Amino acid sequence: MKIKLIIEYDGSQYSGWQAQEGQRTIQGELERVVSDVVHEKITLYASGRTDAGVNARAQVAHFEIGENFKFNRFQFLGSVNFFLPDDIIVKDACVVGDDFDARFTVKKKTYRYYFYVSRFERPLFAKFLRVNDNVSVDLMREACQYLIGEHDFKSFVARKSGKTNFVRTIYDAKILDFGDDLFAFEITGSGFLYNMVRIIMGTLIKIGTKKCAPNAMKEIIDGKSRASAGKTVSGTPLVLFSVDYGE
Amino acid sequence: MKIKLIIEYDGSQYSGWQAQEGQRTIQGELERVVSDVVHEKITLYASGRTDAGVNARAQVAHFEIGENFKFNRFQFLGSVNFFLPDDIIVKDACVVGDDFDARFTVKKKTYRYYFYVSRFERPLFAKFLRVNDNVSVDLMREACQYLIGEHDFKSFVARKSGKTNFVRTIYDAKILDFGDDLFAFEITGSGFLYNMVRIIMGTLIKIGTKKCAPNAMKEIIDGKSRASAGKTVSGTPLVLFSVDYGE
């Protein structure tokens, strides 16, 4: 029997999703609490790992449990959320067919990276990335279009990634404006490489601050070299916004 | 010589604006740091106090200092912000005429109260007020119109307030929608009574959850009785958004 979970978390107090000996992780907390509630040691499989500090609005994970487990949605959500720390919540849970796999059946994922434009740090936006006010958000907006489509994103992967296939499809990439100089870069794709959103965001800042032109994004993609892209920005302003299984 | 300051703060770690013996307050921190920077013991006068936990995006305050003080905006902002804690920042400072008074020459103030609609607590919105998903934001929106105009707001003042004149003018009152079930009640008025925004917000929730109809807002205003209004909601989701001196 497979149970699918939708999870929201503030990742700022955690060493990322993946369970690691001696570290406080989202997976670690969830596996401990869910195992206690279902009286069986379970393993969680997420749509993907999130790094240290990274948040999720709707991470998806599944676990397997014996067929004779009596699943009661309200009882399960109530018990799990009662025992979880305040910065993690299971928003929903349901039984899914054996063909569902939180990691391998993902169709699309959407991330948001929150940033604000200001000459100085703003206490009300402490969790978000500050970008100096010499930035042009319009140039960043223009650069976003070059991300859309199927591309080899080798320029935007952390060097320590073990991956060899860097081709991913980006369905949408845009800048959202929340007013009061608060923005988010929102990107939807078939999948993302290690640190990919954070490196793209660093590159957008390079473009927004006129260190290169918007169409440099295309050249950086085509060049397939990590060195030409921007730096890896902080994980704290990043949110895994949604995961789509094409249901 | 009068200096006007624009201040942003996250109030969650403070016992409000007003300096109090043995308490950590916004005024206390600012007076200590500004006095050190200008080498003179100064007193700050704000547009109004904010309660414990309440935030400001653009609080305004002024202080007086001897005429021979050499004011350099960049030097002043740099020094003050270097020594202030991370959750308080002086966004701007300028010399103003003697007729300016941060408290007594205010024309309009705008507050925002952030809330989200959800069956459960959301880690990403931990600072905001949760309203259960049986609420109708449209009913709250409808009730807002009765607030606009000149009214006696005696129903919306904390009983311990020492005030006797409860007449205030509300220029605008509305619900902003930020997406993902996050909203803010935004209200602009000539001035606000102690706890007034928080009690109006509590009343809007009563209306949104159908404990009374939208036009009950008018009856509650006319009744001039604190007992008929809603409860005083938490201060943490409240932001003093702007202060307007008609300049």
Interface residues (C-beta under 8 A of the other chain):
Chain A: E8 Y9 D10 N55 R57 L77 N81 D86 D87 I88 I89 K91 F120 E121 R122 P123 L124 A126 F178 D180 V239
Chain B: E8 Y9 D10 N55 R57 L77 N81 D86 D87 I88 I89 K91 F120 E121 R122 P123 L124 A126 F178 D180 V239
